[in-house]
């Protein structure tokens, strides 16, 4: 389900990455963001990721991955830990070596849990992610950009203590 041109198209110089479409992949397990997606939340994470970054996409859990244009490297931010982890220095490293790796799918994407959430909360729409409501333990969908904006601001305050 392609929406349009990915945000990273301008830096993806070779096929297949310069031909990839934005949208939901595998029912939203991974989302690749288009140019129109509001990525202003990234400024709330600048304390962790810097300022010269391009949002690539996110997982169904809200963890987002990006390109650091100063370093020429790719990272994922695990939002429950407010930490970034390197994914390599190429699109191939991100998409083929990390996102497609069995360990990554088991530990980060948590496929079995994803299927449970999809059954209870429904399929994700573009720009949404899954979360468990702490009050009633219900599985829910939330709008990613707003949630990550607040979480980034909170994460900075918690990390500085």
VEXZA-280012 format. One line per 8 residues: their letters; for each residue x, y, z of N, C-alpha, C. Coordinates in Angstrom, 1 decimal. Layout:
residues N
a) X,Y,Z,X,Y,Z,X,Y,Z  ...
END
This chain:
residues 161
xxxxxxxx) 0.9,-1.2,0.0,0.0,0.0,0.0,0.9,1.2,0.0  1.3,1.7,-1.1,2.1,2.9,-1.2,1.3,4.2,-1.1  1.9,5.1,-0.3,1.2,6.4,-0.1,1.8,7.5,-1.0  3.1,7.5,-1.1,3.8,8.4,-2.0,5.3,8.2,-1.8  6.1,9.2,-2.1,7.5,9.1,-2.0,8.0,9.2,-0.6  8.9,8.2,-0.2,9.4,8.3,1.2,10.2,9.5,1.4  10.3,9.9,2.7,11.1,11.0,3.1,12.5,10.9,2.8  13.0,9.6,2.7,14.4,9.4,2.5,14.8,9.3,1.0
xxxxxxxx) 13.9,9.5,0.1,14.1,9.3,-1.3,15.3,10.2,-1.8  15.4,11.4,-1.3,16.5,12.3,-1.7,17.9,11.8,-1.4  18.0,10.9,-0.4,19.4,10.4,0.0,19.5,8.9,-0.5  18.5,8.3,-0.9,18.6,6.9,-1.4,19.0,7.0,-2.9  20.2,6.7,-3.2,20.8,6.9,-4.5,20.6,5.7,-5.4  20.5,4.5,-4.9,20.5,3.3,-5.7,19.2,2.5,-5.5  18.9,1.7,-6.5,17.8,0.7,-6.5,18.1,-0.4,-5.5  17.2,-0.9,-4.8,15.8,-0.6,-4.8,15.3,0.5,-3.9
xxxxxxxx) 16.3,1.1,-3.2,15.9,2.1,-2.1,15.3,3.4,-2.7  15.8,3.8,-3.9,15.3,5.0,-4.5,14.0,4.7,-5.2  13.5,3.5,-5.2,12.3,3.1,-5.9,11.2,2.7,-4.8  11.6,2.6,-3.6,10.7,2.2,-2.5,9.6,3.2,-2.3  8.4,2.7,-2.0,7.3,3.5,-1.7,7.0,3.6,-0.2  6.5,4.8,0.2,6.1,5.0,1.6,4.8,4.2,1.8  4.5,3.9,3.1,3.2,3.2,3.4,3.4,2.1,4.5  2.4,1.4,4.7,2.4,0.3,5.7,2.9,-1.0,5.0
xxxxxxxx) 3.8,-1.7,5.7,4.3,-3.0,5.2,3.9,-4.0,6.3  3.4,-5.2,5.8,3.0,-6.3,6.6,2.0,-5.8,7.7  0.9,-5.2,7.2,-0.2,-4.7,8.0,0.2,-3.7,9.1  1.4,-3.0,8.8,1.8,-2.0,9.7,2.9,-2.4,10.7  3.4,-3.6,10.5,4.5,-4.1,11.3,5.7,-3.0,11.2  5.8,-2.5,9.9,6.8,-1.5,9.6,6.0,-0.4,8.8  6.3,0.8,9.1,5.7,1.9,8.3,6.9,2.7,7.8  6.9,3.0,6.5,7.8,3.9,5.8,7.1,5.2,5.6
xxxxxxxx) 7.6,6.3,6.1,6.9,7.6,6.0,7.2,8.4,4.7  6.2,9.1,4.3,6.3,9.9,3.1,6.6,11.3,3.4  6.8,12.1,2.4,7.2,13.5,2.6,6.2,14.3,3.4  5.0,14.0,3.3,3.9,14.7,4.0,3.7,14.4,5.4  4.4,13.3,5.9,4.2,12.9,7.3,4.8,14.0,8.2  4.1,14.3,9.3,4.5,15.3,10.2,5.6,14.7,11.1  6.8,15.0,10.9,7.9,14.5,11.7,8.5,15.5,12.7  7.7,16.5,13.0,8.1,17.6,13.9,8.5,17.0,15.3
xxxxxxxx) 8.0,15.9,15.6,8.3,15.2,16.9,9.8,15.0,17.0  10.5,14.9,15.9,12.0,14.6,16.0,12.7,15.7,16.8  12.2,17.0,16.8,12.9,18.0,17.5,12.8,17.7,19.0  11.8,17.0,19.5,11.7,16.7,20.9,12.7,15.6,21.3  13.3,14.9,20.3,14.3,13.9,20.5,15.7,14.4,20.2  15.8,15.7,19.9,17.2,16.1,19.4,18.2,15.9,20.5  17.9,15.9,21.7,18.8,15.6,22.8,19.4,14.2,22.7  18.8,13.3,22.0,19.3,12.0,21.8,19.8,11.8,20.3
xxxxxxxx) 19.1,12.3,19.3,19.4,12.0,17.9,20.1,13.1,17.2  20.2,14.3,17.7,20.7,15.4,17.0,19.7,16.1,16.1  20.1,17.0,15.3,19.2,17.8,14.5,19.2,17.5,13.0  20.2,17.0,12.4,20.3,16.8,11.0,20.0,15.3,10.7  18.7,15.0,10.9,18.2,13.6,10.7,17.1,13.5,9.7  16.9,12.4,9.1,15.8,12.1,8.2,15.0,10.9,8.7  13.8,11.1,9.0,12.9,10.0,9.5,12.7,9.0,8.4  13.0,7.7,8.6,12.8,6.7,7.6,11.4,6.0,7.9
xxxxxxxx) 11.2,5.5,9.1,10.0,4.8,9.4,9.9,4.5,10.9  8.9,3.6,11.2,8.7,3.2,12.6,8.2,1.7,12.6  8.3,1.1,13.7,7.7,-0.2,13.9,6.3,0.0,14.5  5.6,-1.1,14.6,4.2,-1.1,15.1,4.2,-0.7,16.5  5.3,-0.7,17.2,5.4,-0.3,18.6,5.8,1.1,18.8  6.0,1.9,17.8,6.4,3.3,17.9,7.9,3.5,17.9  8.7,2.5,17.9,10.1,2.7,17.8,10.4,3.2,16.4  11.2,4.3,16.3,11.4,4.9,15.0,12.9,4.7,14.5
xxxxxxxx) 13.1,4.7,13.2,14.4,4.6,12.7,14.7,5.8,11.8  15.9,6.2,11.7,16.2,7.4,11.0,17.7,7.4,10.5  18.0,8.3,9.6,19.3,8.5,9.1,19.9,9.8,9.7  21.1,9.6,10.3,21.8,10.8,10.8,22.7,11.3,9.7  22.4,12.4,9.2,23.0,13.0,8.0,24.5,13.5,8.3  24.7,13.8,9.6,26.1,14.2,10.0,27.0,13.0,10.0  26.5,11.9,10.5,27.4,10.7,10.7,27.3,9.8,9.5  26.3,9.9,8.7,26.1,9.0,7.6,25.8,7.6,8.1
xxxxxxxx) 25.1,7.5,9.2,24.7,6.2,9.8,23.2,6.2,10.1  22.7,5.0,10.3,21.3,4.8,10.6,21.1,4.2,12.0  20.0,4.7,12.6,19.7,4.3,14.0,18.3,3.9,14.2  18.0,3.2,15.2,16.6,3.0,15.7,16.6,3.5,17.1  15.5,4.1,17.5,15.2,4.6,18.8,14.2,3.7,19.4  14.5,3.0,20.5,13.6,2.1,21.2,12.9,3.0,22.2  11.7,3.4,22.0,11.0,4.5,22.8,10.8,4.1,24.2  10.6,2.8,24.5,10.4,2.4,25.9,11.7,2.5,26.7
xxxxxxxx) 12.9,2.6,26.1,14.1,2.8,26.7,14.7,4.2,26.6  14.1,4.9,25.7,14.7,6.3,25.3,16.2,6.2,25.0  16.5,5.2,24.1,17.9,5.0,23.7,17.9,4.7,22.2  19.0,5.1,21.6,19.2,4.8,20.2,20.2,3.7,20.0  20.1,2.9,19.0,21.0,1.8,18.7,21.3,1.8,17.2  22.6,1.6,16.8,23.0,1.7,15.4,22.4,0.5,14.6  22.1,0.9,13.4,21.5,-0.1,12.4,22.4,-0.3,11.2  23.5,0.5,11.2,24.5,0.4,10.0,24.6,1.7,9.3
xxxxxxxx) 25.3,1.6,8.2,25.6,2.8,7.4,25.0,2.7,6.0  24.0,1.9,5.8,23.3,1.8,4.4,21.9,1.4,4.6  21.1,1.6,3.5,19.7,1.2,3.5,19.6,-0.3,3.5  20.6,-1.0,2.9,20.6,-2.4,2.9,20.8,-2.9,4.4  21.7,-2.3,5.1,21.8,-2.7,6.5,20.5,-2.5,7.3  19.8,-1.4,7.1,18.6,-1.2,7.8,17.5,-2.2,7.4  17.2,-2.2,6.1,16.0,-3.0,5.7,16.3,-4.5,5.5  17.5,-4.9,5.0,17.7,-6.3,4.7,18.4,-7.0,5.8
xxxxxxxx) 19.3,-6.3,6.5,20.1,-7.0,7.5,19.5,-6.8,8.9  18.8,-5.8,9.2,18.2,-5.6,10.5,16.7,-5.9,10.5  15.9,-5.2,9.8,14.5,-5.4,9.9,14.1,-6.8,9.5  14.8,-7.4,8.5,14.4,-8.7,8.0,15.1,-9.8,8.9  16.0,-9.5,9.8,16.7,-10.5,10.6,15.7,-11.2,11.6  15.9,-12.5,11.7,15.0,-13.2,12.6,15.1,-12.7,14.1  16.3,-12.5,14.6,16.4,-11.9,15.9,15.7,-10.6,16.1  15.9,-9.7,15.1,15.2,-8.4,15.2,13.7,-8.6,15.2
xxxxxxxx) 13.2,-9.5,14.4,11.7,-9.7,14.3,11.2,-10.3,15.6  12.0,-11.2,16.2,11.6,-11.8,17.5,11.7,-10.8,18.7  12.8,-10.1,18.8,13.1,-9.3,19.9,12.5,-7.9,19.8  12.5,-7.3,18.7,12.1,-5.9,18.5,10.6,-5.8,17.9  10.4,-6.5,16.9,9.1,-6.5,16.2,8.0,-7.4,17.0  8.5,-8.4,17.6,7.6,-9.3,18.4,6.4,-9.7,17.7  6.6,-10.5,16.7,5.5,-10.9,15.7,4.3,-11.5,16.4  4.5,-12.4,17.4,3.3,-13.0,18.0,2.5,-12.0,18.8
xxxxxxxx) 3.2,-11.1,19.4,2.5,-10.0,20.2,1.8,-9.1,19.2  2.4,-8.8,18.0,1.8,-8.0,17.0,0.5,-8.5,16.5  0.5,-9.8,16.3,-0.8,-10.5,15.9,-1.9,-10.4,16.9  -1.5,-10.5,18.2,-2.5,-10.4,19.3,-3.1,-9.0,19.3  -2.2,-8.0,19.2,-2.7,-6.6,19.2,-3.6,-6.3,18.0  -3.2,-6.9,16.8,-4.0,-6.6,15.6,-5.4,-7.3,15.8  -5.5,-8.4,16.4,-6.8,-9.1,16.7,-7.6,-8.2,17.6  -7.1,-7.7,18.7,-7.9,-7.0,19.7,-8.1,-5.5,19.3
xxxxxxxx) -7.1,-4.8,18.7,-7.3,-3.4,18.5,-7.6,-3.1,17.0  -7.4,-4.1,16.1,-7.6,-3.8,14.7,-6.3,-3.5,14.0  -6.4,-3.5,12.7,-5.2,-3.2,11.9,-4.8,-1.7,12.1  -3.5,-1.5,12.0,-3.0,-0.1,12.1,-3.3,0.7,10.8  -3.6,2.0,11.0,-3.6,2.9,9.9,-2.3,3.7,9.8  -2.1,4.3,8.7,-0.8,5.0,8.5,-0.7,6.1,9.6  0.5,6.1,10.3,0.8,7.0,11.4,0.3,6.6,12.7  -0.1,5.3,12.9,-0.5,4.8,14.2,0.5,3.7,14.6
xxxxxxxx) 0.4,3.4,15.9,1.2,2.4,16.5,0.4,1.8,17.7  0.8,0.6,18.2,0.1,-0.1,19.2,0.7,0.3,20.6  -0.1,0.3,21.6,0.3,0.5,23.0,-0.7,-0.2,23.9  -0.2,-0.6,25.1,-1.1,-1.2,26.1,-1.5,-0.1,27.0  -2.8,0.1,27.2,-3.3,1.1,28.1,-3.0,0.6,29.5  -2.3,1.4,30.3,-1.9,1.0,31.7,-3.0,0.9,32.6  -4.1,1.7,32.4,-5.2,1.6,33.3,-6.0,0.3,33.2  -6.3,-0.1,32.0,-7.1,-1.3,31.9,-6.5,-2.5,31.1
xxxxxxxx) -5.2,-2.3,30.8,-4.4,-3.3,30.0,-5.0,-3.6,28.6  -5.9,-2.8,28.1,-6.4,-3.0,26.8,-5.3,-2.6,25.7  -5.4,-3.3,24.6,-4.5,-3.1,23.5,-5.2,-2.0,22.7  -4.4,-0.9,22.4,-5.0,0.2,21.7,-4.1,0.7,20.6  -4.6,1.5,19.7,-3.9,2.2,18.6,-3.8,3.7,19.0  -2.6,4.3,18.8,-2.4,5.7,19.1,-1.8,6.4,17.9  -2.0,7.7,17.8,-1.4,8.5,16.7,0.1,8.7,17.1  1.0,8.3,16.3,2.4,8.3,16.6,3.1,9.7,16.8
xxxxxxxx) 2.9,10.6,15.9,3.6,11.9,16.0,3.4,12.6,17.3  2.1,12.8,17.7,1.8,13.5,19.0,2.4,12.7,20.2  2.2,11.4,20.2,2.7,10.6,21.3,4.2,10.8,21.4  4.9,10.6,20.3,6.4,10.7,20.3,6.9,12.1,20.7  6.2,13.1,20.3,6.5,14.5,20.7,6.6,14.6,22.2  5.5,14.2,22.9,5.4,14.2,24.3,6.5,13.3,25.0  6.6,12.1,24.5,7.6,11.1,25.0,9.0,11.6,24.9  9.3,12.3,23.8,10.7,12.8,23.6,11.0,13.9,24.6
xxxxxxxx) 10.0,14.7,24.9,10.2,15.8,25.9,10.4,15.2,27.3  9.6,14.2,27.6,9.6,13.5,28.9,10.9,12.8,29.0  11.3,12.1,28.0,12.5,11.3,28.0,13.8,12.1,28.3  13.8,13.3,27.7,14.9,14.2,28.0,15.0,14.6,29.4  13.8,14.9,30.0,13.8,15.3,31.4,14.2,14.1,32.3  13.8,12.9,32.0,14.1,11.7,32.8,15.6,11.4,32.6  16.1,11.5,31.4,17.5,11.2,31.1,18.5,12.1,31.8  18.1,13.4,32.0,19.0,14.4,32.6,19.1,14.3,34.1
x) 18.3,13.4,34.7,18.3,13.3,36.2,19.3,12.3,36.6
END
